Amino acid sequence: MMAVLRGVWRTGPLVSRIVAAIGGGYAVAALASVAVLALPMSRPQAVLTGMLASFAIYTCAVIWVFAVRSAWRAWVGLAVVAIPLFAAAWTVWSSGANP
């Protein structure tokens, strides 16, 4: 039983980083792609910019998650980036702007 607990204790931070990289990276990239619509540019250009930028943002988020010292810092870093992006995306969602 102790060996199992030690195994969970060892792999817990790694699993947390993997979840942060996949789920958190996706969330940040998706929020960024929607938040770009709040910029003063034409809608088709904003959609294209958001889609292209989301690939780079997702890649940077994955690199960030595995570059920091702890899984806790990885989650906090993703949250710090996601909060302003969520605020910008919320303005797009709440405006109800139709194409």
N, C-alpha and C positions, 0 to 999 in steps of 0.2 A: 504494500500500500504506500509506503514512504517513497519507493522508487517512482511510482506513478505521480505522486505529488511533486517530487523533484523534477520530473519530466515536464509537468504542466508549468511549474514555476520557471523553468528554463525557456520553454517555447512560448509562453504567454506574451512577452513583449514582441517577439517576432510575428506572431499571429496578429497582434494588435497593429503592428506596422503594415502588414500586408492588407488588412482591412482598411486602414487609413489610406494606403496608396490606391487601392482599387475604388473604394466607396467615396472617401474624402476627395481624392483627386478628381473623380468623375463629378462630384457635386460642385467643386470649385470651377471646373471647366464649364459645366452647364450654366452656372450662375454668371460666369464671365461672358459666355456667348449671348445670354439674354441681356445682361447689363450694357452691352455695346449698343443695343437699340436705343438707349437713353442719350447717346451722343448725337450732336447736331450734324447728321449726315443723312443722305437718302436711305430709305429702308432697305432696298436691295443691296446697297453697298455695306450697310451695317450688318445685315445677315451674313453676307459673304465674309466680312471681316471677323465677325464673331465665330463663325464656323472654322475659319483657318487658324485664328488665335487659340481656339480651344485645344487644338492638338499640342501646341507649344506649352500651354498652361498645364495641361494634364501631365506632360512629360516633366515639366519643372516640379510639379507637385510630387510626383513619384520620386524624383531625385531628392527633393527636400526631405521626404519622410524617412528615407534611408540614410541621409547624411547627418541628421541631428543626433545628439547624444542619447536621447531617450524617446520612448514611444509617447510619453506624456508631452514632451516638447513638440513632437510631430503633430499631435492632435491640436495642441494650442496654436501652433503656427497655421494650421489649416483653418481653424476657427477665426483667427485674426484676419486672415485674408477673405474668408467667406462672409463675414458680417458686413463690410462695406459693399461687397458685391451683391449681397442679398438686398441691401437698402436700395441700390441702384436698380436691381431687377424688379423690386417691388413697385417702383415708380412706373416701370413699363407695364407691369401686370395690372396695376390699379388704374392706369390711365384709360384702359379699354380702347386703345387706338386700334382701329381697323385698317388693314392695308388699303 
